[in-house]
């Protein structure tokens, strides 16, 4: 991509993700056991060295970029009725939901999270961003806390219609299903909405349903 920079990621980041980032020629630094701690350290480092800080979700330009996934969905499936998306900091679902709801306010947007790290779902339920411990999860791409005053909180609160939580066993089963049945190697975060559909799919029989498979950074 021609980008020179430093990525800060939590200690539990998968080796496949680290390798993928390093292939772009950027420096990768491990910091903290939670993505929120990594983000805070990245902000501190950027300020100290006079660099620009780019959040993976707490930035309207980033959210807009992720929202192009929603545009692709409505271009390919204009009659879509239900869309399931994995949720961490809320950037992906915030952008996707904005695009979908602009196309058709009746589209149901379902936020899907691991039971071991349901931070955004709990925050929306309580009406404020919360600080929760995150247990180990296959969905490392969505794990961790959320920055205070994140722009994604209001987007999630107003645009996401429902929240579904899935267990680690359900995530693993969904990963295996995608590999065996669809020949797609998806990471844990991408398997979360698949697991949610398997868990609740009977409700949407006969509807046009889309799942966002948000990554494949996982090793064999």
ABEGO torsion letter per residue (X at the ends): XGBBBBBBBBAABBAAAAAAAAAAGBBBBBBEABAAAAAAAAAAAAAAAGBBBBBAABBAAAAAAAAAAAAAAAAABAABABBBBBBBAGAAAAAAAAAAAAABAABBBBBBBBAABAAAAAAAAAGBBBBBBBBBBABAAABEBBBBGBAAAAAAAAABABBBBBBAAAAAAAAAAAAAAAGBBBBAAAAAAAAAAAAAAAAABGBBBBBBBAEABBBX
